[in-house]
Amino acid sequence: MQRGCSGYNGAGRYDTRAPNTPMKIGNAKTCAEACAKKNYPFFGFECPMTNDVHCQCYEGENIGSKPVETIDCKALVGDGGDKHCTGRAMIDGISMGGADIGSIYEV
């Protein structure tokens, strides 16, 4: 379940990054497993590029009591634009985040 986007609605930035994951169906499982191995309860993506996307892990304190919501985080990118984060916004219904804004999901 998605818990919004980092830098939006009071959520902080990620706590650590796992290795980038490929921009393909199934990358959510890969990222979730990488964060679970590090004992993080939340994972997400930031900066979708041509071939891969940053996989990020979040502590529960950064998420707090954010409600469950489904949102295309890339749509929230501000005046700075996409920068080099020009990959697809969504893959299989999962937000890949955007430039300087990450998606947040429960592991």
C-alpha positions as CSV (number, residue, x, y, z in Angstrom):
1,M,0.0,0.0,0.0
2,Q,1.3,3.4,-0.9
3,R,1.8,6.0,1.9
4,G,2.2,9.0,-0.3
5,C,5.4,10.7,-1.4
6,S,8.5,12.0,0.4
7,G,8.7,15.7,0.7
8,Y,5.0,15.9,0.5
9,N,2.4,16.0,3.3
10,G,5.1,16.1,6.0
11,A,7.0,13.0,5.1
12,G,10.8,13.3,5.3
13,R,13.4,12.2,2.9
14,Y,14.6,8.6,2.7
15,D,16.9,7.1,5.4
16,T,19.1,5.0,3.1
17,R,19.4,3.9,-0.5
18,A,19.5,0.3,-1.6
19,P,21.0,-0.5,-5.1
20,N,19.1,1.0,-8.0
21,T,16.5,-1.3,-9.6
22,P,15.8,-1.8,-13.3
23,M,12.9,0.2,-14.8
24,K,10.7,-2.9,-15.3
25,I,7.7,-4.8,-13.9
26,G,8.7,-6.5,-10.7
27,N,11.1,-3.8,-9.5
28,A,8.9,-3.1,-6.5
29,K,9.5,-6.6,-5.1
30,T,13.2,-6.2,-5.6
31,C,13.3,-2.9,-3.8
32,A,11.0,-4.0,-1.0
33,E,13.2,-7.1,-0.4
34,A,16.4,-5.0,-0.3
35,C,14.9,-2.7,2.3
36,A,13.4,-5.5,4.4
37,K,16.9,-7.1,4.6
38,K,18.0,-3.8,6.2
39,N,15.0,-3.9,8.6
40,Y,13.3,-0.9,7.1
41,P,9.4,-1.0,7.2
42,F,9.0,1.2,4.1
43,F,10.5,1.4,0.6
44,G,10.0,3.6,-2.5
45,F,11.5,5.0,-5.6
46,E,12.9,8.4,-6.7
47,C,14.2,9.7,-10.0
48,P,13.1,7.3,-12.8
49,M,15.8,7.2,-15.4
50,T,16.0,5.4,-18.8
51,N,17.2,2.0,-17.4
52,D,16.9,2.2,-13.6
53,V,15.4,4.1,-10.6
54,H,16.7,4.8,-7.1
55,C,15.4,2.3,-4.5
56,Q,15.0,4.1,-1.2
57,C,14.3,2.7,2.3
58,Y,12.4,4.6,5.0
59,E,12.1,4.4,8.8
60,G,8.6,4.5,10.3
61,E,9.4,7.8,12.0
62,N,9.7,9.5,8.6
63,I,6.3,8.3,7.6
64,G,4.5,8.8,10.8
65,S,0.7,8.5,10.6
66,K,0.5,9.4,6.9
67,P,-2.7,7.9,5.5
68,V,-2.8,5.3,2.8
69,E,-3.1,7.0,-0.6
70,T,-2.3,6.3,-4.2
71,I,-0.6,9.1,-6.0
72,D,1.8,9.7,-9.0
73,C,4.7,11.3,-7.2
74,K,6.2,12.5,-10.4
75,A,3.2,14.8,-10.9
76,L,4.3,16.7,-7.8
77,V,7.7,17.7,-9.2
78,G,8.0,21.4,-8.8
79,D,9.6,24.2,-10.8
80,G,13.0,22.5,-11.1
81,G,11.4,20.0,-13.5
82,D,12.4,16.4,-14.3
83,K,16.1,17.2,-14.5
84,H,17.7,13.8,-15.5
85,C,14.7,11.9,-14.1
86,T,13.0,11.4,-17.4
87,G,11.9,7.8,-17.1
88,R,8.3,6.5,-16.8
89,A,6.3,7.9,-13.9
90,M,4.5,4.6,-13.2
91,I,5.2,0.9,-13.7
92,D,2.5,-1.7,-13.1
93,G,0.5,0.8,-10.9
94,I,3.6,1.7,-8.8
95,S,4.9,5.3,-8.7
96,M,8.5,5.6,-9.6
97,G,8.8,9.0,-7.9
98,G,10.3,12.0,-9.6
99,A,13.1,14.4,-9.4
100,D,13.7,15.1,-5.7
101,I,10.5,13.4,-4.6
102,G,10.1,9.7,-3.8
103,S,7.2,7.3,-3.6
104,I,6.6,5.5,-0.3
105,Y,5.2,2.0,0.1
106,E,4.9,-0.5,3.0
107,V,7.4,-3.4,2.7
